[in-house]
């Protein structure tokens, strides 16, 4: 599953309402995050494949 950060348009591994693979808490500013089927674009440890 992927989650997109709307302001930066970066797609992370994870789900809305949880934590991304690289450690962002999507519960902080929840209106900035949306579940997505897009390709993961974050290159940080935990998100990248």
N, C-alpha and C positions, 0 to 999 in steps of 0.2 A: 504494500500500500504506500501511496505517496501523499504528501501534504504540501500545498503551495503557500508560500509567504507572499501575500498580495502586494505589499509595498515594493519588494525587491524582485518579484516574479521568479524567485528561486524555488525550486522543487526539491524537497527533502524526503528521506525515507522516514516513515512514521504515519501517525493518524492524528486527525484533529481531536483535541481534548486530551492529548497525551504528550509524549516527549519524542522529538526527532532523533534519528540515529546519531547525530552529532551533538545532541544535548540541549537543544532549544525546548523550552516548555511552552507548548501551544496553548496552555491555559492562561498565560500572560498575554494580554491583548488578543483575546480569541477572535475578534473581528478582523484580525490581520491574517488568519489562517483558513484554508479551505481544503477539503479532501480533493485529490486530483488523480487522474489516470495518466498524466503526462510523464515523460521520461525524467528521472531524477537528475538534476543539474548541479546539486551541491557536491563539491569535491573534498569535503572535510571527512576525516576518519569517522566511520559509523554510517555515513550516508553513501559514500561511493562504493561501487561494487568491486 
